[in-house]
Amino acid sequence: MPAVLAADLADLGFDRVLHAADAGDVAALLAEAGPAERVAVVDAGFVGHRHALRLGLTDPRYPAGAVPGALAVAGAPALDALRAAARRLAGTADAATPLPDALAAALHQAGTPVQHPDLGTLVATVPGTGDELAAARAGVAAVDEEAVRLRRAVKGRDGFFTTFCVSPYSRYLARWCARRGLTPNQVTTASLVTALVAAASAATATRPGFVAAGVLLLLSFVLDCTDGQLARYSLRYSTVGAWLDATFDRAKEYAFYAGLAIAGARTGDHVWALALAAMVLMTFRHSVDFAFMAADQETARNPATAGTKAQAASSSPTAQLSNRLDRLGWTVWARRIIVLPIGERWALIALLTALTTPRTTLTVLLVGCGLACCYTTAGRVLRSVNRRRPRTAQAAREVAVLTDGGPLAELLAPVLRPVALRLPSLAVPLLAAVAAAGMPLAAYGLGGTWAAVGAAAGYVLLGSLVLARRLTGALDWLAPAFFRAGEYLTVLALALRLDTAALPAAFGLVAAVAYHHYDTVYRLRGGTGAPARWLVRATGGQEGRVLLVTLCAALVYGGAPTGPVGHEGPGAAALQGVLVALAAVLALVVVAESIHFWVFGDATAEHDESGDTA
């Protein structure tokens, strides 16, 4: 093996470079490999870029990867499959086909998926003649490998602000971090710490503090982009990293809302209700996005038809119009700005925080995100109404999981199924919408009374009716978002009705529940399945929590609250204590289980490459 190729492999983390003459020798060497070892088979005549080898041989997301002339496997199942393939090819391999390519084909035929990365302009080949060798070397020399690596570090589809105002320089920050041995998880943690410092700066309620908060929030976003670019640049993906990247984004933004609310309270302008409303709106919007994607994923699960003319013909007219608009460059960016993704949203929050007041910042945020939510939801509804393909059973199961039905719905759904099946096709979104609107209104008007508990019992029945059906209807995917809004707004309405001083505790309770809901989404999107049923039962499910919080409010107020809306009556202190206790218990349970699952579980290493701009 040439010394340059051996040096490339050593640089990529392959400590031992052994030589084999044929498949039989490879099989003998593989017998000595440990089950936790990543093993590569590279043709001695390989010519190409080091980054081509890096893409094919070191990506931890795949058990097997290959480029022309090189193959790598990781994990005991893939290693065993490679050993079997080498034994089968011993003495029968075609001399005209490089052995790594033959092994990759044999793995694929035996049922082990082999990832073949898109190399673009990068070169990876095994020349067979002198002319081919000269052409390959010329191709290697003609391509700026580092420029390609930096370009590929940036997510292929992102928001306008991220693409044009952050990524042009954050990619170089990612390279700087890689050369100093920093990991993506360290950068992700630095982004979280920076955002928390920004929230603390905003909470000072001073103009210098507001300006510092805006600057730090933007810096946090730059680091948030950098961690993913660092993962792509160095191919250092991890399960824990994917979980941290996803959950920390929500934690950073909602902590900043809390910082603004604290600042408002310190100046006598109480905006905790606006901060909580902003968090409710964002979780509702994300629930719409996540549930729609869960209901619309069957194309990705059916590679036989994905991307075909038949699939295009069966897509909705709205989707076809969207695809045509995407061919006009300016409409792509206009639509990405309109939806107010995380980059644009954080830039808006940072600017408003630095220049205005917490009330103005949160009000503008609510209006902007409300309009964006209406736009995206209307588009998804139109796509679904005009949809020509039926929902799959897998999609229905995921939507049902996202509704977060607990033990009460689990008990009542079989009993109510005969009634539910007789309801019209639009029953699911209508029932969920009635529950989402009716329960908060009842909590606001009747909070602290037994009548509110009765309304919560009705909410439980509506939720159980929804889950009694198979959620394959055109608009059934709206149910999780409606139930999310119903639960969160109920907590907000109770605090507003009974004791405005309880709003910070209500914010904490909604934040704890939102963490559980986001964690459920990330598990489904990562292909790891739904949370364990014991966890859903232990947290009560969304309908159980609504009943519990209204029951607690009635108990602490003796079923008869007094005073005007927001008046701190006799039960006010008890209500605050109940909300704090519920928030603490839920946070302890869901966060502890989540940490155990992501850190010690067997979830596959992931990173968000979807381009979804949350």
Steps between C-alpha positions, in 0.01 A plus 500: 500500500640843410632701794265790418195275517620345826545850644148595389355196676699572815373859495145367477546297818593155366788411730604172338564471127532133397560358155298228328548346156146374445162436658636199685766711672235762583282231661795382709582854616137575579489200732735692733295823503312591814120551492533870596762574234432697182664305219585628153600312187677728252648405164874568486448676168246747636538858376282777636445769756541439869156650562348248260644227722375685807145513362501133404686346791441701818136614511369358831136518389535196275618146582659471155622761253690486174652705222659351187800304620430522873255348749456527877273333754434561868314294758483127554213424253666685210840352584356148502333569165833620357679189626237281331528700176879468499476123550249471215725698266817312592634343183209623286546879487518665159848644454355786291289622794678658797453279804339774716238556228432128476465477878261798506284336235501172692396679820212667321384172349512337844269767644750735669436857379811677375506878495649649182552875565456752223857606426419784262831626359709288736697217342501137613607231255730206434668568163552200277738655245767765488267743325234448766760556771614826341138616465423413862803689629408799284147487641636498854725798429221698332267496802550712810418230753486737796257731320274201426520389860404845627214525254364160598515599868208736440149354503366473147167670578474772760339835574593829333664653807700186573607452139611854427579655838646215707625204296746702286723539806377241750640222280847642562429509871403132471834424334682697773324288762584176316870588481507560874332173584169646615197273463154595371355426843737750660395767251132414559551541874680831444199617297266408787714677760521810280121507459447460874738790564301697241178423688663608827619823335147570377368437852707794631236731346766758404573631153864378506367164616248490214770588245734236642213248494435567130867462410540184708186346351640550151833354612313201640335449162836518323628226731177307440579500127864422566436177692319340207759626253775361721322163507481497117853632454655235723224235468470491878133414530363349818171400655556726800599784269177475302297502821690797645477700179125452476402552863740785573346712222168495678657549842695804380204673342257437784758601761536830316122549515525451875783753518283757323213426738724548804621831355142613451409410858797697633377812323137453604386375158382145559538305175518142629170431323650618170812288556290192572275576202808523277619159621153353442488644148844365412422152630168503312680601181763232543231244576329586171829456314601178674159334476465590133842351426413189699180458299676564170807278536379193313666618179835490673419154633415373152817539292346300219278795410686795651599753238319325217254651255226297664575663832502848345169432330344382825613801704253776577454799267622720785823301526546515123451879508753527783752299298449729200549809716823353635642522149476881528795595718354807670180322606703240689666762717183705538310199632784404734498850648119510533496189719734678744742211561741490790765725341259777403310460825804528723633795300164674548497424872859622540434827315176574684655414837789738443284790377157468664328356808416143601131564435570627148736210428254234611203669332676529164619141537146379565362688200779390266497137609120498493497613137774251412305223673185589305696495174669164557192335647281618210748356252511166679121488521469567126756229424310254716153583366623453142708196585459202266688235697352332809675521836687191607451309825849610612410865445178454700694342788747788513223760499330310783825499698534876452154558650651378830191315620543371854345227713154659507479511122648152489215371718218694336596469132391132463169581667436800276619334178150397378388863531821641352481279190156636418623860494576675166851513353570851632405404855860473623620855424162647598488323836861595569432863405193514726706359786788741434270804499239393754721382785709820537182709480341287771815526713501878466134544573455223758851452640516378857147357490365149468338607174850541354578144610185388318622681187833318535311169519335595172844577359611150598201352314575701185864392507399138547255521208781624277735219601222245455533551125780402264663834419529463124264785403613786281520745792540264794862616540363829642386323817840501681544875448146575617541288813837665564333843486209383714723371778743792509231768470306338783797554732535859377126567544495363855792719603342807341163431661613408849838658571724688260788449743479131407594572137874429551409161650259440212783583259719239670226236485435557129876495433535160671210354302630655177835328558321166513314576178811614314690195621224278360530674164879457486471130578253448218705705255813310596330168433528381861128459554254642751585555868432207729136470603597511867636851447182619328289348776721644772466850356123459476463569130376837380138435600600375844712807569216734399264323740762498777585870482136608497423262788792640702379856435150408622641334811725788605219751451235281656302501178409866546770755406428861594610834363550635148710335232859476612415577863730333751236328709544261796605213276761695306804380692375142487443524125854623445632215712296243307623629163861506618470147638341368180770670291781357717366144498432498126839654421679247721324202343516599133851648503650209695339245269604701194862520612506127568347424161726719287826450688474130584256378234575352160367787287681551170736796464310775325520860397230719354554511124138556412531871454195560715536845646348477849 
